Amino acid sequence: MGDAEGVLYWDTSAVLSTLMADRHTDLAVRQLRSQATHLLSSLAWAEAHAVLSRLRREGGASEHGFRAAQGLLAQGPWQRISSSPDWAVTRAIAVRWHLRGADLWHLAMAKSLQRDLPEITMLTYDVALQEAAMGEGLASHAGPEVPVP
């Protein structure tokens, strides 16, 4: 699955930065255009769709913007994975790091995949998740600036 530029596991914060302009968009789009293998979990897919739908309902996105973002999400270079994290890995990570449930799930998923894909790294713009990913040997590609939660 991996190639010369490795494997990137995208958490939802990174995915959303490719779909909506924010301070991480340039870096996220650069990563998306890299020759890495880009992995998107079913959880990130669901979370991204939930955010887009909420923005549309609350007036934060036009109908056109909403449809465009949905199209980008569906057509992006991500390889969709429907795996679940290893239960023991999840429990161990929960003890080591103070993370919200979905962030714990994403980190445990990337860590579980690391057994078969040692070159995997995690792309996130969440401060706590980035710190935990680095601590788990999943060096983050978040870039030089430290994201704000």
Secondary structure, DSSP 8 states (H G I E B T S, - for coil): ---TT-EEEE-HHHHHHHHS-STTHHHHHHHHTSSSEEEEEHHHHHHHHHHHHHHHHTTSS-HHHHHHHHHHHHHSS-EEE-----HHHHHHHHHH----HHHHHHHHHHHHHHTT-TTEEEE---HHHHHHHHHTT------SS----
